Amino acid sequence: MSAATSTTEVPSTEAVREALAETAPPRKRRTPRLLAALGTVALVGAGSWYALTAGRENTDDAQVEGRVMNVSARVPGQVLHVRVSDNQTVNAGDVLIELDPADYQAKVDAARADVVAARAQAEGARASLALIEKTAPANVVQAKGGMTAATSSMASAQAAIAEAKADYAAAASRKSLAELNLKRSRALLEQKAVPQLDLDSRQTEFDNASAQLDQARARQLAAEASLASSNGGVVLAKGRLTAADTSMEQVASARAALALAEAKVEQAESARKLAELNLSYTTLRAARRGVVSRRTVEEGQMVSPERPLFAVVPLDDVWVVANFKEDQLAEMRPGQPVTVRLDTYGRRDFQARVDSIAGGTGARFALLPPDNATGNFVKVVQRVPVLVRFDGPLDVELRPGMSADVTVRTRAR
């Protein structure tokens, strides 16, 4: 038993280590190769990433935008018919809503009647102007003739007065002589120097002289009355001549009245057109092709211009607004090619172009812009909206609000 124990040899620690080293894989030899392989893969990956991303700026903070055309009534009224439903596609010119046109039709009828009345008034003013233009020269000639006649009549009356005065003086002289002869005859008759017949003859002469004096006085009074009448005729003729001399002013006044009447015609025509326009506004039509959205109107409802009734969204005029970080805009220019991917259509690429870059960041145009003057300022990378338009028409329908992924090739020529 002791002999067996003495013949069995126990391996030493060093021998075990040598044996393990001979049987273990050469780790130190494989590590440099692994590191070299990993470095090669990293370089290839970095090169591939640089080749794929060099000159490209990408953002997924983008969405499809379009025009949302709010439709409102141009005039207040009650809804008679609603011709569209939610999400219905309408074409340009399609009837959307009809308002009750009764009130506006009555206003059109009244405006048309006003136009007829204004035109009649204008025709009357035109006829009055033509009459004044024709009669004014004749009135001047007639007034001048009346003035001449009145002047002649006054001269004739003055001559008649002078003649009547002369006749009166002669008659007075004859009466005085007859009266003197009558007194002489009476004295002689008392002395029995002349017969009674001579006294009667003298008395007859005196009576005739008195009668002639009275007649001369009457003619003088008549001539004076005729002169007074002639003076009145002259004054009247002067007034008519003065009135006739204002013919140019009368013509100008008539022309002004015609111009005023014609202006009233134009005013009535404008009121008629406005009434007809308001009547046409009772029928709301689509301005362009689109989809009806956000309808809030029903039949029988009272509407007014300040309240939108629904919106029409044209699907043929859409674009993309991409919000790039401010450090992505250094080499971005309008006209650069863009690749757009929409979440709706998966991995499909749509070609587009940079149309324009906004004049400020999105935060600057917010309802409450940030105030960086406060003490708790924290720098945040700002985003600038970039408008992207598609190259030509699309064969798919894009709706505003769809999410998009935008890549701009900033180094493409």
C-alpha positions in Angstrom: 0.0 0.0 0.0 2.8 2.3 0.7 4.5 1.2 -2.5 1.5 2.1 -4.6 1.3 5.5 -3.0 4.9 6.2 -3.7 4.7 5.2 -7.4 1.7 7.7 -8.1 3.0 11.2 -9.1 0.8 14.3 -8.5 1.2 17.0 -11.3 2.5 20.3 -10.1 0.8 23.7 -10.6 3.1 24.9 -13.3 2.6 21.7 -15.2 -1.2 22.2 -15.1 -0.8 25.8 -16.3 1.4 24.7 -19.2 -1.1 22.0 -20.1 -4.0 24.4 -20.1 -2.0 26.9 -22.2 -1.3 24.3 -24.8 -4.9 23.1 -25.0 -6.6 26.7 -24.9 -7.2 28.6 -28.1 -4.8 31.4 -29.0 -6.9 34.3 -27.7 -4.2 36.9 -28.1 -3.8 36.1 -31.7 -7.6 36.3 -32.5 -8.3 39.7 -30.8 -6.4 41.9 -33.3 -8.2 40.3 -36.2 -11.6 40.8 -34.5 -10.8 44.5 -33.8 -9.6 44.9 -37.4 -12.9 43.4 -38.7 -15.0 45.6 -36.4 -13.1 48.7 -37.5 -13.6 47.8 -41.2 -17.3 47.3 -40.6 -17.5 50.6 -38.7 -15.6 52.4 -41.5 -17.9 50.9 -44.2 -20.9 51.8 -42.1 -19.7 55.4 -41.5 -18.9 55.8 -45.2 -22.2 54.4 -46.2 -24.0 56.7 -43.7 -22.1 59.7 -44.9 -22.7 58.8 -48.6 -26.4 58.4 -47.9 -26.8 61.5 -45.7 -24.2 63.9 -47.1 -26.0 66.9 -48.6 -29.4 65.8 -47.3 -31.6 67.3 -44.6 -34.4 65.2 -43.2 -37.3 65.9 -40.9 -40.4 64.0 -39.9 -42.0 67.1 -38.4 -44.0 67.8 -41.6 -47.6 67.6 -42.7 -49.7 68.2 -45.8 -51.4 71.6 -46.0 -54.2 72.9 -48.2 -56.7 75.7 -48.5 -59.7 75.5 -46.2 -62.3 77.7 -47.9 -64.9 78.8 -45.3 -68.3 79.4 -46.9 -70.5 82.1 -45.5 -73.7 83.7 -46.7 -73.2 87.1 -48.4 -76.6 88.4 -47.2 -78.6 87.5 -44.1 -81.6 85.3 -44.5 -83.4 82.0 -43.8 -82.1 78.8 -45.2 -84.6 77.3 -47.7 -82.6 74.3 -49.0 -79.3 72.7 -48.2 -78.1 70.9 -51.3 -74.9 69.2 -49.9 -74.0 66.8 -47.2 -70.9 66.1 -45.1 -67.8 65.0 -47.0 -69.5 65.4 -50.4 -67.4 66.3 -53.4 -68.7 69.3 -55.2 -67.6 71.0 -58.5 -67.2 74.7 -59.2 -70.6 76.3 -59.7 -72.6 73.6 -57.9 -75.4 75.0 -55.7 -74.6 74.5 -52.0 -77.4 76.5 -50.2 -80.5 78.4 -51.2 -81.9 81.2 -49.0 -85.4 82.5 -49.1 -85.4 85.1 -51.9 -88.8 86.8 -51.3 -87.5 89.9 -49.5 -84.7 90.4 -52.0 -87.0 89.9 -55.0 -89.3 92.6 -53.7 -86.4 95.0 -53.4 -85.4 94.2 -57.0 -88.9 95.0 -58.2 -88.9 98.3 -56.2 -85.4 99.2 -57.6 -86.6 98.6 -61.2 -89.6 100.8 -60.6 -87.3 103.6 -59.4 -85.2 103.2 -62.5 -88.3 103.7 -64.7 -89.4 106.8 -62.7 -85.9 108.3 -62.9 -85.7 107.7 -66.6 -89.1 109.4 -67.1 -87.9 112.4 -65.1 -84.8 112.5 -67.2 -86.8 112.5 -70.4 -88.9 115.4 -69.0 -85.8 117.4 -68.2 -84.4 116.7 -71.6 -87.6 117.9 -73.3 -87.7 121.0 -71.1 -84.1 121.8 -72.1 -84.9 121.4 -75.8 -88.0 123.7 -75.4 -86.0 126.4 -73.6 -83.2 126.2 -76.2 -85.8 126.8 -79.0 -88.0 129.4 -77.3 -85.3 131.5 -75.6 -84.2 133.3 -78.7 -87.9 133.9 -79.8 -88.6 135.3 -76.3 -85.7 137.7 -76.7 -87.0 138.9 -80.0 -90.6 139.2 -78.7 -89.5 141.1 -75.7 -87.4 143.5 -77.7 -90.4 144.1 -80.0 -92.7 144.7 -77.0 -90.1 147.1 -75.7 -90.1 149.0 -79.0 -93.9 149.1 -79.2 -94.2 150.3 -75.6 -91.6 153.0 -76.2 -93.4 154.1 -79.3 -96.7 154.1 -77.5 -95.2 156.2 -74.7 -93.8 158.7 -77.3 -97.3 158.8 -79.0 -98.9 159.4 -75.6 -96.5 162.2 -74.8 -97.2 163.8 -78.2 -101.0 163.5 -77.6 -100.5 165.2 -74.2 -98.6 168.0 -75.8 -101.4 168.4 -78.4 -104.1 168.2 -75.8 -102.3 170.9 -73.7 -102.1 173.1 -76.8 -105.8 172.5 -77.6 -106.7 173.3 -74.0 -104.8 176.5 -74.1 -106.5 177.5 -77.3 -109.9 176.6 -75.9 -109.1 178.5 -72.8 -108.2 181.6 -74.9 -111.4 181.3 -76.9 -113.4 181.0 -73.8 -111.8 184.0 -72.3 -112.5 186.0 -75.5 -116.1 184.8 -75.6 -116.6 185.6 -72.0 -115.2 189.2 -72.6 -117.4 189.6 -75.6 -120.4 188.4 -73.6 -119.8 190.9 -70.9 -119.4 193.7 -73.4 -122.6 192.7 -75.1 -124.5 192.7 -71.8 -123.2 196.1 -71.0 -124.2 197.4 -74.5 -127.6 195.8 -74.2 -128.2 197.6 -70.9 -127.4 200.8 -72.7 -129.8 199.8 -75.6 -126.8 200.0 -77.9 -127.1 196.5 -79.4 -130.1 194.3 -80.0 -130.9 191.2 -77.9 -129.8 189.1 -80.8 -126.2 190.2 -80.5 -126.2 189.2 -76.8 -127.6 185.8 -77.6 -124.9 185.3 -80.3 -122.2 186.2 -77.8 -123.8 183.8 -75.2 -123.7 181.0 -77.8 -120.0 181.7 -78.5 -119.2 181.6 -74.8 -121.1 178.3 -74.4 -119.3 176.8 -77.3 -115.9 178.0 -76.0 -116.6 176.4 -72.6 -117.6 173.1 -74.2 -114.5 173.1 -76.3 -112.4 173.9 -73.2 -114.0 170.9 -71.4 -113.3 168.7 -74.4 -109.7 169.8 -74.5 -109.4 169.1 -70.8 -110.8 165.6 -71.3 -108.4 164.9 -74.2 -105.6 166.1 -72.0 -106.6 163.8 -69.2 -107.0 160.9 -71.7 -103.6 161.6 -73.1 -102.1 161.6 -69.6 -103.8 158.3 -68.8 -102.5 156.9 -72.0 -99.0 158.0 -71.1 -99.4 156.4 -67.7 -100.5 153.2 -69.4 -97.6 153.5 -71.8 -95.2 153.9 -68.9 -96.6 150.7 -67.4 -96.2 148.9 -70.7 -92.6 150.1 -70.9 -91.9 148.8 -67.4 -93.6 145.5 -68.3 -91.7 145.3 -71.6 -88.4 146.0 -69.7 -89.2 143.2 -67.3 -89.9 140.8 -70.2 -86.8 141.9 -71.9 -84.8 141.4 -68.8 -86.3 137.9 -68.3 -85.6 137.1 -72.0 -82.0 138.3 -71.6 -81.6 135.5 -69.0 -82.1 132.9 -71.7 -78.5 131.6 -71.3 -79.0 131.2 -67.5 -82.3 129.4 -68.2 -80.6 127.1 -70.6 -77.8 126.4 -68.1 -80.4 125.8 -65.4 -82.2 123.3 -67.6 -79.0 121.6 -68.4 -78.2 121.3 -64.7 -81.7 119.9 -64.1 -81.1 117.3 -66.9 -77.7 116.4 -65.4 -79.3 115.9 -62.0 -82.0 113.7 -63.6 -79.4 111.6 -65.4 -77.5 111.3 -62.1 -80.6 110.0 -60.5 -81.0 107.5 -63.3 -77.5 106.2 -62.7 -78.2 106.1 -58.9 -81.4 104.1 -59.5 -79.5 101.8 -61.9 -76.8 101.2 -59.2 -79.5 100.5 -56.6 -81.1 98.0 -59.0 -77.8 96.3 -59.7 -77.1 96.1 -56.0 -80.6 94.6 -55.4 -80.1 92.1 -58.1 -76.7 91.2 -56.8 -78.1 90.6 -53.3 -80.8 88.5 -54.9 -78.2 86.4 -56.6 -76.4 86.0 -53.2 -79.4 84.0 -51.9 -77.9 81.1 -53.9 -74.5 80.0 -52.6 -72.4 78.2 -55.2 -69.0 76.4 -54.9 -66.1 78.6 -56.0 -64.0 75.5 -56.9 -63.9 71.8 -56.8 -63.5 70.3 -53.3 -64.8 68.3 -50.4 -67.5 69.7 -48.1 -66.3 69.6 -44.5 -67.4 70.9 -41.1 -71.0 71.5 -42.1 -73.0 73.4 -39.4 -76.1 74.6 -41.2 -79.6 73.2 -41.5 -82.8 74.1 -43.3 -84.9 76.8 -41.7 -81.9 78.3 -39.9 -81.3 82.0 -39.9 -77.8 82.8 -41.2 -75.7 85.9 -41.5 -72.4 86.9 -43.2 -70.2 86.7 -40.1 -70.9 83.0 -39.4 -69.3 80.3 -41.5 -71.7 77.6 -42.6 -69.2 74.9 -43.8 -65.8 74.6 -45.4 -64.8 73.4 -48.9 -61.3 71.8 -49.1 -59.8 71.6 -52.6 -57.8 68.4 -52.9 -56.1 69.5 -56.1 -54.1 72.3 -54.4 -52.0 70.8 -51.6 -48.5 71.3 -50.4 -46.2 70.2 -47.6 -44.9 72.3 -44.7 -41.8 70.8 -43.2 -40.5 72.3 -39.9 -36.7 72.0 -40.1 -34.3 72.7 -37.3 -32.5 76.0 -37.5 -29.1 74.2 -37.9 -30.5 72.4 -41.0 -31.1 75.6 -43.1 -27.6 76.7 -43.8 -27.5 75.2 -47.3 -31.2 75.1 -48.0 -32.4 77.1 -51.0 -35.7 77.4 -53.0 -35.8 75.1 -56.0 -33.8 72.3 -54.4 -35.2 68.8 -55.0 -37.2 67.1 -52.2 -38.3 63.5 -51.5 -41.6 63.3 -49.6 -42.9 60.2 -48.0 -46.4 60.1 -46.6 -47.5 57.8 -43.7 -50.6 57.1 -45.7 -48.8 55.5 -48.6 -45.9 53.8 -46.8 -42.5 53.8 -48.5 -43.6 55.4 -51.7 -41.5 58.5 -52.7 -43.1 61.7 -54.1 -40.8 64.2 -55.9 -41.1 67.8 -54.9 -39.2 71.1 -54.7 -38.5 73.6 -52.1 -40.8 76.5 -52.8 -40.0 79.0 -50.1 -38.6 79.3 -46.5 -40.6 81.2 -43.8 -39.4 84.6 -42.7 -39.3 83.5 -39.0 -39.5 80.5 -36.7 -42.7 78.9 -35.8 -42.4 80.1 -32.2 -42.1 83.7 -33.4 -45.5 83.6 -35.1 -47.2 81.8 -32.2 -50.1 83.3 -30.3 -47.8 83.9 -27.3 -44.2 84.3 -28.5 -41.6 83.3 -26.0 -39.8 86.0 -24.0 -36.2 85.2 -23.7 -35.4 88.2 -21.5 -36.5 86.3 -18.4 -33.9 84.9 -16.0 -34.9 81.2 -16.5 -33.9 81.2 -20.2 -33.2 77.7 -21.7 -32.0 77.5 -25.2 -34.2 75.4 -27.4 -33.5 74.6 -31.0 -36.0 76.4 -33.1 -37.8 75.1 -36.1 -38.4 77.1 -39.3 -41.3 76.2 -41.7 -40.3 75.3 -45.2 -42.9 75.2 -47.9 -42.6 72.2 -50.3 -44.6 71.8 -53.5 -44.9 68.7 -55.6 -43.6 68.3 -59.1 -46.7 68.2 -61.2 -50.1 66.6 -60.4 -50.3 63.5 -58.2 -52.2 60.3 -58.9 -53.3 60.1 -55.3 -55.5 62.3 -53.1 -53.7 64.1 -50.3 -55.7 65.7 -47.5 -54.6 68.5 -45.3 -53.2 67.3 -42.0 -51.5 64.1 -43.2 -48.1 63.4 -41.7 -45.1 63.3 -44.0 -41.3 62.7 -43.9 -39.3 65.2 -46.0 -35.8 64.9 -47.3 -34.1 67.9 -49.0 -31.1 67.3 -51.2 -29.2 70.5 -50.5 -26.2 69.7 -52.7 -28.1 68.7 -55.8 -27.8 71.0 -58.7 
